[in-house]
Amino acid sequence: MSKTHGFIVGASGYTGGAIAKALLEARNFRLSILVRQSSINKPGIKELTDAGAEVVIGDISQSPEKLESYLKGVDVLISTVLVMVDQKPLILAAKKAGVGRVVPSDFGPTAPKGVMGMHDLKLGIRDYIKELGLPHTFIEVGWWLSGMFPPPHSARNTLMTQKVYVGDRSQKLIYSTLPTIGKMVARIIVDPRTLNQTVVVYDGEISINETWKVAAKVTGEDFSDYPKASTARFSTSLKLLMFALFSSLFIRGDNTLAKAEALGRLDSRKLYDDVPYPDVEEEAKNHYASGFVLDYGLSEEHLWDVFRTGA
């Protein structure tokens, strides 16, 4: 039986790397990854190639014709690029190349239109895919569990992990971990039930109160001195975009399973009830032991420049 040919754009990132690893572990995929020449020697890329991934040297900003040549014979295209990057040339190339299913770069929380600027960009790409008549699956995920653990007092702030909280600490929301995202995606992209559907991938529902309690137990630190954020802390344009995200999560309460299902999302846990659930305390221990900080390696100014230009 021939293997499904998956092609990932963005495999050097957090989500893309987790999905690539899961596809290789599933052993029923032939996996190609689009990698910039400058990234070819990154440890994460080497790990994937050692496991069997085929590297295609290139970049999403190349001509549609070049992108089309990369995608010939591909069954499933998965994009995990930053939301600010223009995916339309890649999507059009997939259409011309006859790709069997497209999964655009979504992998973010559930929300209705008009709530978050970044989410609205994703919804625009979904509309473009539908206009082209491309077979597709849209995948939403819960907020990263690692992003709900407070930074230690000794850690630096980043744009996405700050020593404050937003909104209601008791507001529950669906959360996800990277291994679960990878395992679920490996199942979703070959499942006929998910074709032309939107699926929500998650591990459970939890609140900041609950994650901070676990964090205090694991670290021995008291995080009660971390204050509630005001909009004044989000004074720049990009920070306001991030506040819109946090507001959707922790004030509006958009990212719940009930609301996802009300919007017509398929519940991945009902589709694949054999996928194991992570232990939150163990996740916290691993998180703090690793020193992991949710960061995309770009300054706030650079990120905002990318957002404005789509470059």
C-alpha positions, -999 to 999 in steps of 0.1 A, spaced: 0 0 0 15 34 -10 21 60 17 3 93 18 27 120 6 26 149 32 43 182 26 49 206 55 58 242 52 71 255 85 86 223 99 113 242 118 87 258 140 70 245 172 38 233 156 52 222 123 80 203 140 56 184 162 34 175 133 64 164 112 76 142 140 42 126 144 38 119 107 72 102 106 63 81 137 30 70 122 50 53 94 22 56 69 35 89 54 61 99 30 71 133 43 86 163 25 95 195 43 102 229 27 133 243 43 153 275 36 190 270 28 198 290 59 178 266 81 191 233 67 216 227 96 192 235 124 191 206 150 153 202 146 156 199 108 185 174 111 164 153 136 136 152 110 158 142 81 175 116 102 140 101 108 133 100 71 119 134 61 128 146 26 141 181 24 131 205 -4 153 235 -4 131 266 -10 109 293 5 72 302 5 81 336 -10 93 319 -43 72 322 -75 39 303 -77 54 283 -106 83 272 -84 60 264 -55 38 244 -79 68 223 -89 75 214 -53 39 202 -48 35 179 -77 24 145 -64 16 157 -29 -15 143 -12 -17 167 18 -1 201 21 2 214 57 12 250 63 24 261 98 39 295 88 33 326 109 -1 341 104 15 373 91 29 354 61 9 355 29 -2 319 21 -22 327 -10 6 320 -35 12 286 -18 -25 278 -18 -28 287 -55 2 266 -63 -15 237 -44 -46 241 -66 -26 241 -98 -5 211 -86 -36 190 -78 -29 186 -41 -55 163 -26 -60 182 6 -48 215 21 -44 223 58 -36 260 60 -17 276 89 -44 279 115 -37 259 146 -50 286 169 -80 291 193 -116 291 182 -133 325 179 -160 341 157 -151 367 131 -143 402 142 -128 393 175 -91 389 167 -72 405 138 -49 375 136 -77 351 135 -95 371 109 -65 367 86 -68 329 90 -106 331 82 -97 351 50 -74 322 39 -101 297 46 -125 318 23 -98 318 -4 -94 280 -2 -131 276 -5 -133 300 -35 -106 279 -53 -126 248 -46 -97 231 -29 -103 200 -7 -93 211 28 -93 206 65 -91 235 89 -76 227 123 -81 248 154 -64 240 187 -67 250 223 -43 276 239 -10 260 245 -8 246 280 28 258 283 15 293 277 -8 291 307 20 283 332 33 316 347 70 324 340 93 320 370 102 352 387 138 348 374 126 345 337 124 373 312 91 385 298 82 378 262 54 391 242 34 360 247 45 350 282 43 379 306 42 382 344 6 393 344 -27 378 337 -56 390 316 -93 389 324 -109 362 346 -85 337 361 -114 313 367 -124 313 330 -119 278 316 -107 273 281 -96 244 260 -59 237 259 -35 217 238 0 202 240 23 198 210 25 160 210 -13 158 210 -15 182 181 10 161 161 -8 128 168 -42 142 160 -31 158 128 -16 125 116 -51 110 120 -71 139 108 -54 144 74 -62 108 62 -97 107 77 -125 111 51 -148 123 79 -127 155 83 -125 164 46 -139 199 41 -145 202 78 -131 222 107 -117 201 136 -108 213 171 -78 195 186 -74 198 224 -65 180 256 -91 193 280 -104 225 296 -86 244 323 -83 278 339 -54 301 349 -63 295 385 -58 258 380 -26 260 360 -11 285 384 -19 263 414 -1 234 396 28 258 388 31 268 425 32 232 436 59 223 410 81 253 414 75 262 450 70 298 439 41 321 449 28 339 418 2 360 437 23 391 431 17 388 393 -9 415 387 -39 417 364 -30 434 332 -46 466 320 -49 477 284 -22 503 292 3 475 292 -7 467 256 0 502 242 17 493 209 -1 480 179 12 445 181 6 443 218 -30 453 212 -33 424 188 -20 401 215 -45 417 240 -73 409 215 -61 372 217 -60 372 255 -93 390 257 -109 363 235 -94 336 257 -98 350 292 -125 377 290 -149 367 263 -144 330 268 -146 322 231 -122 292 233 -144 265 249 -155 232 236 -192 241 238 -186 272 217 -164 254 192 -191 227 187 -218 255 184 -197 269 155 -198 235 138 -163 223 147 -157 185 149 -145 173 183 -112 155 178 -115 136 211 -148 121 198 -132 111 166 -100 96 181 -108 86 217 -77 64 220 -53 94 219 -39 96 255 -44 127 277 -13 144 291 -9 147 329 -10 185 337 14 182 366 39 162 346 36 188 318 44 215 343 74 197 356 88 192 321 80 228 312 99 243 341 128 218 338 133 226 301 133 264 306 109 266 276 97 301 268 70 307 242 89 329 218 92 332 180 127 346 180 117 379 166 116 413 183 83 430 187 93 456 161 102 429 136 70 409 141 49 440 136 69 449 104 61 414 91 25 417 100 22 450 81 41 439 50 33 402 48 70 397 40 
